[in-house]
Amino acid sequence: ALDRQLRKNSSYFFSVAERRAMEILYISLASEVVTINRMMETFDVSKNTALADIKMIREELDEWGLSLHSAIKVGYQIEGEEATIRKLLWAQFRKLNNPEGTSAVKSFLQQSMVALTGNDIDFLELCRCLIKQYESDIKGDCFLNESGFESMMIQASWIRSRKGHEINMSGDEQFALMKTLSYRSVEFSAQKLGILGMGISPKETYYITSLFLGIQPTDFATQEEEDSYIAALAEQLIYNFERIACITFPNRERLHGQLSHHIRPMYYRLKYGIMDKNPLVKDIQRMYPAVYDFTRRAMLEIDSKLLKDISEDELSYLCVYFASNLNEKFLSQTETTAAEEVLIIGAGNMATATLVKEQLQNLFGLSFRYSVITVDRVRKW
């Protein structure tokens, strides 16, 4: 009792929000079984306060699509998709982003790591060594959060995996990471740690690589949200292309499947800043100039920070999918409109009109009736 009183007087006094953030970390990462009595003792609160905190924690977890369950032998446990739990932990670390709160988190993580591994070493320093080795391997600086959130998440990764909760990335995401120098660096460090009995599981190696690449795990709450985003992205891209090019793809399902299959690894490459060189960029631009331009314009209309600065290499890959489906195209027609003539707006000389007409014929494989008017005439209309 005296020891607890001394620690209480010398420790940081958490606000209500900070205490609940620490309680979520405690439930997720503690080496011991978490019960109400344990929480009362650890955070020096009454039973009513502990129960009120549990109620508020359940409400917060509901917003993340997670749940809180308890059993006699295992105590309180957070259940749900592991990737979502990692994002939840990141959010709690950010709530404790002050010198006293960060210090309390580091002390708690150290205690859990020592209890789980049986090694009384400075695990925070071990994480720093891992980062320094990474910087040496990539011959550059690792732009990480100044508060050391990545080091905390590495320890969280160790603790969660040792408690049987490993993160599962899709095969496409693993393949995208596997090709990077960053992954090879982390994998080599994991092998060296394994010799000392501090091994990192293969699944967690991918996760730690994503942390070193500077990706904060706050993109999507669940894998389902990410899948829906990619499917919607392919659908929007097809819609934009059809509207800009004035055509309709009859077999949109097949094209959607092809684009989705390509966009998923492309999304991970862009997400992690992995450059993928396309050796056929110039050939594709020369062979399909109009299709490439339509693809570029269709991509520009998609509201996404991730796709804002997409490279010519990635655009060329997408262009090929559209070009390969153009042999099944026809002019877009609906019940209310019938497109029978093309209006060319520009300088009223036959050379330009003929050139545009030939490009349309090459692109669509159809004959068009057309008219040419000047911009001034359009303004009068």
Secondary structure, 3 states (H helix, E strand, C coil): CHHHHHHHHHCCCCCHHHHHHHHHHHHHHCCCCECHHHHHHHHCCCHHHHHHHHHHHHHHHHHCCCEEEEECCCEEEEECCHHHHHHHHHHHHHHCCCHHHHHHHHHHHHHHHHHHHCCCCCHHHHHHHHHHHHHHHHCCCCCCCCCCHHHHHHHHHHHHHHCCCCCCCCHHHHHHHHCCHHHHHHHHHHHHHHHCCCCCCHHHHHHHHHHHCCCCCCCCCCHHHHHHHHHHHHHHHHHHHHHHHCEECCCHHHHHHHHHHHHHHHHHHHHCCCCCCCCCHHHHHHHCHHHHHHHHHHHHCCCCCCCCCCCHHHHHHHHHHHHHCHHHCEECCCCCCCCCEEEEECCCCHHHHHHHHHHHHHHHCCCCEEEEECHHHHHHC
